């Protein structure tokens, strides 16, 4: 949960992301005797001015500050997009996938 809180703070401090998205961490406190939650996630609720490029670049910048950058799954609808290395090619692939999903959602 600490990594998600760190990412939440990072995204909230980015003016481009903050302008068009609400960022919230979801999860539940562990019950007595449990080590953690079954699922922790960061949820973004976006508006019309949403820029997937701004989000992905902020995400990549945050990952580069981590001692051991971890694999990040981005879920949007039924799509799962994975960010592992943060290379230029991967960044472009993630942006294209998010934009395609958004265009698909708007066409329905």
N, CA, C and O atoms as a printed pandas DataFrame, in Angstrom:
     atom_number atom_name residue_name chain_id  residue_number  x_coord  y_coord  z_coord
0              1         N          UNK        A               1    0.827   -1.190    0.000
1              2        CA          UNK        A               1    0.000    0.000    0.000
2              3         C          UNK        A               1    0.870    1.252    0.000
3              4         O          UNK        A               1    0.448    2.296   -0.497
4              5         N          UNK        A               2    2.087    1.160    0.555
5              6        CA          UNK        A               2    2.987    2.306    0.594
6              7         C          UNK        A               2    3.364    2.797   -0.788
7              8         O          UNK        A               2    3.437    4.003   -1.021
8              9         N          UNK        A               3    3.609    1.865   -1.718
9             10        CA          UNK        A               3    3.951    2.259   -3.092
10            11         C          UNK        A               3    2.771    2.966   -3.757
11            12         O          UNK        A               3    2.955    3.943   -4.484
12            13         N          UNK        A               4    1.565    2.470   -3.506
13            14        CA          UNK        A               4    0.392    3.118   -4.097
14            15         C          UNK        A               4    0.184    4.514   -3.535
15            16         O          UNK        A               4   -0.185    5.432   -4.267
16            17         N          UNK        A               5    0.416    4.678   -2.245
17            18        CA          UNK        A               5    0.300    6.017   -1.640
18            19         C          UNK        A               5    1.349    6.964   -2.237
19            20         O          UNK        A               5    1.075    8.139   -2.482
20            21         N          UNK        A               6    2.548    6.431   -2.465
21            22        CA          UNK        A               6    3.601    7.231   -3.085
22            23         C          UNK        A               6    3.190    7.653   -4.492
23            24         O          UNK        A               6    3.343    8.817   -4.862
24            25         N          UNK        A               7    2.669    6.713   -5.274
25            26        CA          UNK        A               7    2.216    7.025   -6.633
26            27         C          UNK        A               7    1.047    8.002   -6.598
27            28         O          UNK        A               7    0.988    8.919   -7.417
28            29         N          UNK        A               8    0.126    7.823   -5.676
29            30        CA          UNK        A               8   -1.000    8.734   -5.541
30            31         C          UNK        A               8   -0.506   10.159   -5.303
31            32         O          UNK        A               8   -0.973   11.096   -5.950
32            33         N          UNK        A               9    0.427   10.319   -4.385
33            34        CA          UNK        A               9    0.980   11.645   -4.105
34            35         C          UNK        A               9    1.679   12.229   -5.319
35            36         O          UNK        A               9    1.534   13.415   -5.616
36            37         N          UNK        A              10    2.436   11.396   -6.021
37            38        CA          UNK        A              10    3.162   11.844   -7.224
38            39         C          UNK        A              10    2.179   12.349   -8.279
39            40         O          UNK        A              10    2.361   13.428   -8.843
40            41         N          UNK        A              11    1.132   11.554   -8.540
41            42        CA          UNK        A              11    0.165   11.945   -9.565
42            43         C          UNK        A              11   -0.606   13.192   -9.151
43            44         O          UNK        A              11   -0.885   14.055   -9.983
44            45         N          UNK        A              12   -0.948   13.289   -7.881
45            46        CA          UNK        A              12   -1.668   14.474   -7.408
46            47         C          UNK        A              12   -0.819   15.739   -7.500
47            48         O          UNK        A              12   -1.354   16.844   -7.580
48            49         N          UNK        A              13    0.495   15.577   -7.489
49            50        CA          UNK        A              13    1.362   16.750   -7.581
50            51         C          UNK        A              13    1.628   17.163   -9.031
51            52         O          UNK        A              13    2.173   18.239   -9.275
52            53         N          UNK        A              14    1.251   16.324   -9.987
53            54        CA          UNK        A              14    1.442   16.642  -11.401
54            55         C          UNK        A              14    0.272   17.496  -11.885
55            56         O          UNK        A              14   -0.866   17.028  -11.881
56            57         N          UNK        A              15    0.528   18.748  -12.306
57            58        CA          UNK        A              15   -0.572   19.636  -12.694
58            59         C          UNK        A              15   -1.428   19.093  -13.833
59            60         O          UNK        A              15   -2.647   19.269  -13.818
60            61         N          UNK        A              16   -0.819   18.436  -14.819
61            62        CA          UNK        A              16   -1.591   17.926  -15.951
62            63         C          UNK        A              16   -2.534   16.809  -15.523
63            64         O          UNK        A              16   -3.681   16.758  -15.968
64            65         N          UNK        A              17   -2.060   15.924  -14.669
65            66        CA          UNK        A              17   -2.905   14.826  -14.190
66            67         C          UNK        A              17   -3.962   15.380  -13.227
67            68         O          UNK        A              17   -5.140   15.036  -13.329
68            69         N          UNK        A              18   -3.542   16.223  -12.309
69            70        CA          UNK        A              18   -4.455   16.777  -11.297
70            71         C          UNK        A              18   -5.606   17.543  -11.951
71            72         O          UNK        A              18   -6.730   17.528  -11.449
72            73         N          UNK        A              19   -5.326   18.206  -13.060
73            74        CA          UNK        A              19   -6.330   19.019  -13.741
74            75         C          UNK        A              19   -7.491   18.182  -14.279
75            76         O          UNK        A              19   -8.619   18.670  -14.343
76            77         N          UNK        A              20   -7.235   16.937  -14.666
77            78        CA          UNK        A              20   -8.289   16.183  -15.348
78            79         C          UNK        A              20   -8.582   14.808  -14.753
79            80         O          UNK        A              20   -9.286   14.008  -15.369
80            81         N          UNK        A              21   -8.047   14.522  -13.554
81            82        CA          UNK        A              21   -8.303   13.207  -12.968
82            83         C          UNK        A              21   -8.372   13.294  -11.450
83            84         O          UNK        A              21   -7.673   14.089  -10.822
84            85         N          UNK        A              22   -9.226   12.464  -10.881
85            86        CA          UNK        A              22   -9.262   12.282   -9.429
86            87         C          UNK        A              22   -8.517   10.990   -9.138
87            88         O          UNK        A              22   -8.767    9.969   -9.778
88            89         N          UNK        A              23   -7.601   11.029   -8.175
89            90        CA          UNK        A              23   -6.739    9.884   -7.876
90            91         C          UNK        A              23   -7.066    9.390   -6.470
91            92         O          UNK        A              23   -7.026   10.162   -5.512
92            93         N          UNK        A              24   -7.391    8.093   -6.347
93            94        CA          UNK        A              24   -7.772    7.534   -5.056
94            95         C          UNK        A              24   -7.172    6.143   -4.904
95            96         O          UNK        A              24   -7.113    5.381   -5.869
96            97         N          UNK        A              25   -6.732    5.812   -3.707
97            98        CA          UNK        A              25   -6.228    4.467   -3.423
98            99         C          UNK        A              25   -7.368    3.665   -2.827
99           100         O          UNK        A              25   -8.066    4.127   -1.923
100          101         N          UNK        A              26   -7.551    2.447   -3.348
101          102        CA          UNK        A              26   -8.608    1.552   -2.880
102          103         C          UNK        A              26   -7.978    0.326   -2.247
103          104         O          UNK        A              26   -6.940   -0.155   -2.701
104          105         N          UNK        A              27   -8.593   -0.162   -1.227
105          106        CA          UNK        A              27   -8.146   -1.358   -0.525
106          107         C          UNK        A              27   -8.782   -1.355    0.838
107          108         O          UNK        A              27   -9.424   -0.382    1.234
108          109         N          UNK        A              28   -8.611   -2.419    1.544
109          110        CA          UNK        A              28   -9.177   -2.478    2.883
110          111         C          UNK        A              28   -8.087   -2.849    3.868
111          112         O          UNK        A              28   -7.107   -3.508    3.520
112          113         N          UNK        A              29   -8.274   -2.418    5.089
113          114        CA          UNK        A              29   -7.299   -2.745    6.131
114          115         C          UNK        A              29   -7.340   -4.249    6.396
115          116         O          UNK        A              29   -8.406   -4.864    6.353
116          117         N          UNK        A              30   -6.187   -4.831    6.666
117          118        CA          UNK        A              30   -6.180   -6.274    6.948
118          119         C          UNK        A              30   -6.929   -6.589    8.239
119          120         O          UNK        A              30   -6.932   -5.802    9.186
120          121         N          UNK        A              31   -7.556   -7.745    8.251
121          122        CA          UNK        A              31   -8.222   -8.215    9.474
122          123         C          UNK        A              31   -7.168   -8.729   10.440
123          124         O          UNK        A              31   -6.043   -9.019   10.032
124          125         N          UNK        A              32   -7.512   -8.844   11.694
125          126        CA          UNK        A              32   -6.547   -9.388   12.655
126          127         C          UNK        A              32   -6.016  -10.749   12.189
127          128         O          UNK        A              32   -6.791  -11.636   11.832
128          129         N          UNK        A              33   -4.702  -10.900   12.197
129          130        CA          UNK        A              33   -4.069  -12.146   11.779
130          131         C          UNK        A              33   -3.702  -12.192   10.305
131          132         O          UNK        A              33   -2.991  -13.103    9.881
132          133         N          UNK        A              34   -4.177  -11.218    9.501
133          134        CA          UNK        A              34   -3.840  -11.161    8.081
134          135         C          UNK        A              34   -2.638  -10.258    7.867
135          136         O          UNK        A              34   -2.417   -9.310    8.620
136          137         N          UNK        A              35   -1.862  -10.562    6.829
137          138        CA          UNK        A              35   -0.679   -9.761    6.536
138          139         C          UNK        A              35   -0.995   -8.549    5.673
139          140         O          UNK        A              35   -0.240   -7.577    5.687
140          141         N          UNK        A              36   -2.078   -8.581    4.932
141          142        CA          UNK        A              36   -2.412   -7.456    4.053
142          143         C          UNK        A              36   -3.736   -7.678    3.378
143          144         O          UNK        A              36   -4.450   -8.636    3.674
144          145         N          UNK        A              37   -4.057   -6.792    2.471
145          146        CA          UNK        A              37   -5.323   -6.897    1.760
146          147         C          UNK        A              37   -5.181   -7.850    0.591
147          148         O          UNK        A              37   -4.072   -8.199    0.186
148          149         N          UNK        A              38   -6.308   -8.263    0.058
149          150        CA          UNK        A              38   -6.270   -9.136   -1.109
150          151         C          UNK        A              38   -6.001   -8.338   -2.374
151          152         O          UNK        A              38   -5.425   -8.863   -3.327
152          153         N          UNK        A              39   -6.413   -7.074   -2.392
153          154        CA          UNK        A              39   -6.201   -6.263   -3.586
154          155         C          UNK        A              39   -6.084   -4.793   -3.190
155          156         O          UNK        A              39   -6.980   -4.234   -2.559
156          157         N          UNK        A              40   -4.991   -4.194   -3.562
157          158        CA          UNK        A              40   -4.811   -2.756   -3.404
158          159         C          UNK        A              40   -4.685   -2.187   -4.804
159          160         O          UNK        A              40   -4.006   -2.762   -5.655
160          161         N          UNK        A              41   -5.334   -1.064   -5.042
161          162        CA          UNK        A              41   -5.236   -0.459   -6.365
162          163         C          UNK        A              41   -5.363    1.043   -6.267
163          164         O          UNK        A              41   -5.889    1.590   -5.298
164          165         N          UNK        A              42   -4.874    1.677   -7.282
165          166        CA          UNK        A              42   -5.005    3.116   -7.418
166          167         C          UNK        A              42   -6.043    3.344   -8.503
167          168         O          UNK        A              42   -5.928    2.790   -9.596
168          169         N          UNK        A              43   -7.047    4.147   -8.216
169          170        CA          UNK        A              43   -8.115    4.394   -9.167
170          171         C          UNK        A              43   -8.051    5.828   -9.654
171          172         O          UNK        A              43   -7.934    6.759   -8.858
172          173         N          UNK        A              44   -8.126    6.002  -10.968
173          174        CA          UNK        A              44   -8.197    7.327  -11.569
174          175         C          UNK        A              44   -9.553    7.479  -12.224
175          176         O          UNK        A              44   -9.976    6.625  -13.003
176          177         N          UNK        A              45  -10.225    8.557  -11.909
177          178        CA          UNK        A              45  -11.470    8.901  -12.579
178          179         C          UNK        A              45  -11.155   10.141  -13.385
179          180         O          UNK        A              45  -10.780   11.175  -12.834
180          181         N          UNK        A              46  -11.310   10.031  -14.697
181          182        CA          UNK        A              46  -10.863   11.104  -15.579
182          183         C          UNK        A              46  -12.028   11.897  -16.162
183          184         O          UNK        A              46  -13.172   11.443  -16.194
184          185         N          UNK        A              47  -11.692   13.087  -16.615
185          186        CA          UNK        A              47  -12.664   13.977  -17.253
186          187         C          UNK        A              47  -12.353   14.075  -18.741
187          188         O          UNK        A              47  -11.451   13.402  -19.240
188          189         N          UNK        A              48  -13.098   14.910  -19.441
189          190        CA          UNK        A              48  -12.917   15.063  -20.884
190          191         C          UNK        A              48  -11.534   15.551  -21.270
191          192         O          UNK        A              48  -11.049   15.198  -22.345
192          193         N          UNK        A              49  -10.884   16.342  -20.444
193          194        CA          UNK        A              49   -9.579   16.884  -20.773
194          195         C          UNK        A              49   -8.441   15.914  -20.499
195          196         O          UNK        A              49   -7.276   16.312  -20.491
196          197         N          UNK        A              50   -8.759   14.669  -20.279
197          198        CA          UNK        A              50   -7.789   13.634  -19.921
198          199         C          UNK        A              50   -6.717   13.480  -20.982
199          200         O          UNK        A              50   -7.014   13.417  -22.176
200          201         N          UNK        A              51   -5.476   13.421  -20.543
201          202        CA          UNK        A              51   -4.357   13.184  -21.440
202          203         C          UNK        A              51   -3.639   11.920  -20.999
203          204         O          UNK        A              51   -2.961   11.907  -19.972
204          205         N          UNK        A              52   -3.789   10.867  -21.774
205          206        CA          UNK        A              52   -3.113    9.615  -21.419
206          207         C          UNK        A              52   -1.602    9.800  -21.456
207          208         O          UNK        A              52   -0.884    9.168  -20.681
208          209         N          UNK        A              53   -1.110   10.656  -22.345
209          210        CA          UNK        A              53    0.335   10.888  -22.427
210          211         C          UNK        A              53    0.852   11.507  -21.125
211          212         O          UNK        A              53    1.890   11.087  -20.614
212          213         N          UNK        A              54    0.142   12.493  -20.588
213          214        CA          UNK        A              54    0.562   13.110  -19.325
214          215         C          UNK        A              54    0.587   12.088  -18.202
215          216         O          UNK        A              54    1.520   12.056  -17.399
216          217         N          UNK        A              55   -0.453   11.247  -18.149
217          218        CA          UNK        A              55   -0.520   10.217  -17.109
218          219         C          UNK        A              55    0.636    9.241  -17.232
219          220         O          UNK        A              55    1.314    8.960  -16.244
220          221         N          UNK        A              56    0.872    8.720  -18.426
221          222        CA          UNK        A              56    1.928    7.719  -18.612
222          223         C          UNK        A              56    3.295    8.318  -18.317
223          224         O          UNK        A              56    4.123    7.665  -17.681
224          225         N          UNK        A              57    3.551    9.538  -18.760
225          226        CA          UNK        A              57    4.844   10.171  -18.478
226          227         C          UNK        A              57    5.030   10.407  -16.978
227          228         O          UNK        A              57    6.132   10.236  -16.457
228          229         N          UNK        A              58    3.958   10.801  -16.280
229          230        CA          UNK        A              58    4.051   10.962  -14.821
230          231         C          UNK        A              58    4.299    9.618  -14.155
231          232         O          UNK        A              58    5.077    9.534  -13.205
232          233         N          UNK        A              59    3.655    8.574  -14.638
233          234        CA          UNK        A              59    3.845    7.225  -14.088
234          235         C          UNK        A              59    5.283    6.748  -14.293
235          236         O          UNK        A              59    5.898    6.204  -13.376
236          237         N          UNK        A              60    5.807    6.952  -15.480
237          238        CA          UNK        A              60    7.190    6.549  -15.774
238          239         C          UNK        A              60    8.169    7.351  -14.910
239          240         O          UNK        A              60    9.132    6.792  -14.386
240          241         N          UNK        A              61    7.930    8.647  -14.762
241          242        CA          UNK        A              61    8.813    9.471  -13.923
242          243         C          UNK        A              61    8.798    8.972  -12.484
243          244         O          UNK        A              61    9.848    8.904  -11.845
244          245         N          UNK        A              62    7.627    8.624  -11.966
245          246        CA          UNK        A              62    7.530    8.095  -10.605
246          247         C          UNK        A              62    8.297    6.782  -10.476
247          248         O          UNK        A              62    9.044    6.585   -9.518
248          249         N          UNK        A              63    8.110    5.878  -11.453
249          250        CA          UNK        A              63    8.802    4.583  -11.407
250          251         C          UNK        A              63   10.316    4.761  -11.348
251          252         O          UNK        A              63   11.012    3.986  -10.693
252          253         N          UNK        A              64   10.821    5.779  -12.031
253          254        CA          UNK        A              64   12.271    6.016  -12.063
254          255         C          UNK        A              64   12.808    6.498  -10.713
255          256         O          UNK        A              64   14.014    6.446  -10.471
256          257         N          UNK        A              65   11.921    6.963   -9.838
257          258        CA          UNK        A              65   12.359    7.388   -8.499
258          259         C          UNK        A              65   12.406    6.222   -7.517
259          260         O          UNK        A              65   12.945    6.365   -6.420
260          261         N          UNK        A              66   11.861    5.093   -7.887
261          262        CA          UNK        A              66   11.773    3.956   -6.980
262          263         C          UNK        A              66   13.090    3.184   -6.983
263          264         O          UNK        A              66   13.733    3.072   -8.027
264          265         N          UNK        A              67   13.501    2.650   -5.826
265          266        CA          UNK        A              67   14.751    1.879   -5.766
266          267         C          UNK        A              67   14.712    0.651   -6.668
267          268         O          UNK        A              67   15.719    0.291   -7.278
268          269         N          UNK        A              68   13.550    0.009   -6.751
269          270        CA          UNK        A              68   13.373   -1.147   -7.631
270          271         C          UNK        A              68   12.044   -0.966   -8.362
271          272         O          UNK        A              68   11.001   -1.393   -7.869
272          273         N          UNK        A              69   12.079   -0.338   -9.532
273          274        CA          UNK        A              69   10.825   -0.107  -10.257
274          275         C          UNK        A              69   10.086   -1.417  -10.503
275          276         O          UNK        A              69   10.655   -2.389  -11.000
276          277         N          UNK        A              70    8.822   -1.419  -10.148
277          278        CA          UNK        A              70    8.039   -2.636  -10.283
278          279         C          UNK        A              70    7.174   -2.604  -11.530
279          280         O          UNK        A              70    6.991   -1.564  -12.162
280          281         N          UNK        A              71    6.662   -3.745  -11.858
281          282        CA          UNK        A              71    5.725   -3.908  -12.964
282          283         C          UNK        A              71    4.431   -3.213  -12.568
283          284         O          UNK        A              71    3.962   -3.364  -11.440
284          285         N          UNK        A              72    3.855   -2.455  -13.491
285          286        CA          UNK        A              72    2.608   -1.742  -13.225
286          287         C          UNK        A              72    1.566   -2.206  -14.222
287          288         O          UNK        A              72    1.810   -2.222  -15.429
288          289         N          UNK        A              73    0.399   -2.586  -13.710
289          290        CA          UNK        A              73   -0.726   -2.955  -14.572
290          291         C          UNK        A              73   -1.704   -1.804  -14.595
291          292         O          UNK        A              73   -2.105   -1.283  -13.554
292          293         N          UNK        A              74   -2.081   -1.416  -15.798
293          294        CA          UNK        A              74   -3.080   -0.367  -15.976
294          295         C          UNK        A              74   -4.317   -1.068  -16.530
295          296         O          UNK        A              74   -4.267   -1.673  -17.601
296          297         N          UNK        A              75   -5.413   -0.985  -15.807
297          298        CA          UNK        A              75   -6.664   -1.612  -16.241
298          299         C          UNK        A              75   -7.644   -0.523  -16.613
299          300         O          UNK        A              75   -7.894    0.417  -15.859
300          301         N          UNK        A              76   -8.184   -0.684  -17.794
301          302        CA          UNK        A              76   -9.205    0.261  -18.272
302          303         C          UNK        A              76  -10.282   -0.556  -18.963
303          304         O          UNK        A              76  -10.060   -1.104  -20.042
304          305         N          UNK        A              77  -11.436   -0.634  -18.345
305          306        CA          UNK        A              77  -12.487   -1.500  -18.870
306          307         C          UNK        A              77  -12.014   -2.933  -18.822
307          308         O          UNK        A              77  -11.599   -3.420  -17.770
308          309         N          UNK        A              78  -12.072   -3.609  -19.946
309          310        CA          UNK        A              78  -11.619   -5.004  -20.025
310          311         C          UNK        A              78  -10.161   -5.123  -20.438
311          312         O          UNK        A              78   -9.631   -6.231  -20.530
312          313         N          UNK        A              79   -9.509   -3.999  -20.686
313          314        CA          UNK        A              79   -8.117   -4.025  -21.143
314          315         C          UNK        A              79   -7.142   -3.964  -19.969
315          316         O          UNK        A              79   -7.377   -3.277  -18.975
316          317         N          UNK        A              80   -6.046   -4.699  -20.113
317          318        CA          UNK        A              80   -4.948   -4.643  -19.156
318          319         C          UNK        A              80   -3.693   -4.295  -19.937
319          320         O          UNK        A              80   -3.321   -4.999  -20.877
320          321         N          UNK        A              81   -3.039   -3.203  -19.544
321          322        CA          UNK        A              81   -1.826   -2.743  -20.207
322          323         C          UNK        A              81   -0.711   -2.804  -19.167
323          324         O          UNK        A              81   -0.861   -2.281  -18.063
324          325         N          UNK        A              82    0.395   -3.436  -19.513
325          326        CA          UNK        A              82    1.473   -3.646  -18.552
326          327         C          UNK        A              82    2.660   -2.755  -18.897
327          328         O          UNK        A              82    3.086   -2.676  -20.049
328          329         N          UNK        A              83    3.181   -2.088  -17.874
329          330        CA          UNK        A              83    4.376   -1.262  -17.996
330          331         C          UNK        A              83    5.468   -1.920  -17.168
331          332         O          UNK        A              83    5.340   -2.047  -15.951
332          333         N          UNK        A              84    6.542   -2.339  -17.829
333          334        CA          UNK        A              84    7.594   -3.064  -17.113
334          335         C          UNK        A              84    8.930   -2.340  -17.108
335          336         O          UNK        A              84    9.609   -2.300  -16.082
336          337         N          UNK        A              85    9.315   -1.767  -18.241
337          338        CA          UNK        A              85   10.670   -1.218  -18.339
338          339         C          UNK        A              85   10.721    0.295  -18.493
339          340         O          UNK        A              85   11.718    0.917  -18.128
340          341         N          UNK        A              86    9.675    0.889  -19.019
341          342        CA          UNK        A              86    9.652    2.333  -19.192
342          343         C          UNK        A              86   10.445    2.833  -20.385
343          344         O          UNK        A              86   10.816    4.006  -20.442
344          345         N          UNK        A              87   10.708    1.942  -21.346
345          346        CA          UNK        A              87   11.426    2.371  -22.552
346          347         C          UNK        A              87   10.525    3.270  -23.394
347          348         O          UNK        A              87    9.308    3.286  -23.213
348          349         N          UNK        A              88   11.130    4.013  -24.307
349          350        CA          UNK        A              88   10.357    4.899  -25.184
350          351         C          UNK        A              88    9.312    4.115  -25.976
351          352         O          UNK        A              88    8.184    4.579  -26.136
352          353         N          UNK        A              89    9.674    2.943  -26.467
353          354        CA          UNK        A              89    8.740    2.122  -27.233
354          355         C          UNK        A              89    7.567    1.680  -26.367
355          356         O          UNK        A              89    6.416    1.688  -26.806
356          357         N          UNK        A              90    7.876    1.296  -25.130
357          358        CA          UNK        A              90    6.817    0.844  -24.232
358          359         C          UNK        A              90    5.897    2.009  -23.858
359          360         O          UNK        A              90    4.679    1.840  -23.796
360          361         N          UNK        A              91    6.461    3.168  -23.611
361          362        CA          UNK        A              91    5.668    4.347  -23.282
362          363         C          UNK        A              91    4.694    4.652  -24.415
363          364         O          UNK        A              91    3.511    4.891  -24.173
364          365         N          UNK        A              92    5.187    4.644  -25.645
365          366        CA          UNK        A              92    4.331    4.918  -26.799
366          367         C          UNK        A              92    3.235    3.857  -26.950
367          368         O          UNK        A              92    2.097    4.175  -27.295
368          369         N          UNK        A              93    3.590    2.594  -26.690
369          370        CA          UNK        A              93    2.607    1.501  -26.782
370          371         C          UNK        A              93    1.494    1.690  -25.755
371          372         O          UNK        A              93    0.320    1.502  -26.074
372          373         N          UNK        A              94    1.852    2.058  -24.529
373          374        CA          UNK        A              94    0.862    2.262  -23.472
374          375         C          UNK        A              94   -0.037    3.451  -23.805
375          376         O          UNK        A              94   -1.253    3.370  -23.634
376          377         N          UNK        A              95    0.542    4.546  -24.274
377          378        CA          UNK        A              95   -0.251    5.722  -24.648
378          379         C          UNK        A              95   -1.226    5.373  -25.768
379          380         O          UNK        A              95   -2.403    5.726  -25.699
380          381         N          UNK        A              96   -0.739    4.678  -26.806
381          382        CA          UNK        A              96   -1.619    4.277  -27.918
382          383         C          UNK        A              96   -2.757    3.389  -27.430
383          384         O          UNK        A              96   -3.900    3.551  -27.856
384          385         N          UNK        A              97   -2.446    2.448  -26.536
385          386        CA          UNK        A              97   -3.470    1.535  -26.022
386          387         C          UNK        A              97   -4.526    2.297  -25.210
387          388         O          UNK        A              97   -5.722    2.044  -25.359
388          389         N          UNK        A              98   -4.094    3.214  -24.366
389          390        CA          UNK        A              98   -5.050    4.000  -23.579
390          391         C          UNK        A              98   -5.900    4.887  -24.471
391          392         O          UNK        A              98   -7.107    5.007  -24.261
392          393         N          UNK        A              99   -5.274    5.514  -25.473
393          394        CA          UNK        A              99   -6.032    6.360  -26.398
394          395         C          UNK        A              99   -7.035    5.542  -27.207
395          396         O          UNK        A              99   -8.156    5.991  -27.445
396          397         N          UNK        A             100   -6.634    4.340  -27.631
397          398        CA          UNK        A             100   -7.527    3.479  -28.405
398          399         C          UNK        A             100   -8.727    3.061  -27.560
399          400         O          UNK        A             100   -9.860    3.042  -28.041
400          401         N          UNK        A             101   -8.466    2.724  -26.288
401          402        CA          UNK        A             101   -9.564    2.351  -25.401
402          403         C          UNK        A             101  -10.515    3.520  -25.198
403          404         O          UNK        A             101  -11.733    3.342  -25.182
404          405         N          UNK        A             102   -9.952    4.727  -25.041
405          406        CA          UNK        A             102  -10.790    5.913  -24.845
406          407         C          UNK        A             102  -11.635    6.169  -26.092
407          408         O          UNK        A             102  -12.828    6.452  -25.990
408          409         N          UNK        A             103  -11.012    6.070  -27.268
409          410        CA          UNK        A             103  -11.747    6.287  -28.526
410          411         C          UNK        A             103  -12.854    5.264  -28.675
411          412         O          UNK        A             103  -13.947    5.588  -29.139
412          413         N          UNK        A             104  -12.573    4.016  -28.279
413          414        CA          UNK        A             104  -13.574    2.950  -28.343
414          415         C          UNK        A             104  -14.746    3.254  -27.408
415          416         O          UNK        A             104  -15.906    3.070  -27.776
416          417         N          UNK        A             105  -14.433    3.718  -26.201
417          418        CA          UNK        A             105  -15.482    4.054  -25.222
418          419         C          UNK        A             105  -16.352    5.207  -25.734
419          420         O          UNK        A             105  -17.572    5.188  -25.571
420          421         N          UNK        A             106  -15.722    6.203  -26.348
421          422        CA          UNK        A             106  -16.480    7.366  -26.839
422          423         C          UNK        A             106  -17.335    7.016  -28.035
423          424         O          UNK        A             106  -18.345    7.676  -28.279
424          425         N          UNK        A             107  -16.957    5.983  -28.797
425          426        CA          UNK        A             107  -17.722    5.582  -29.969
426          427         C          UNK        A             107  -18.962    4.782  -29.637
427          428         O          UNK        A             107  -19.821    4.580  -30.494
428          429         N          UNK        A             108  -19.063    4.326  -28.406
429          430        CA          UNK        A             108  -20.227    3.498  -28.031
430          431         C          UNK        A             108  -21.385    4.325  -27.590
431          432         O          UNK        A             108  -22.434    3.782  -27.244
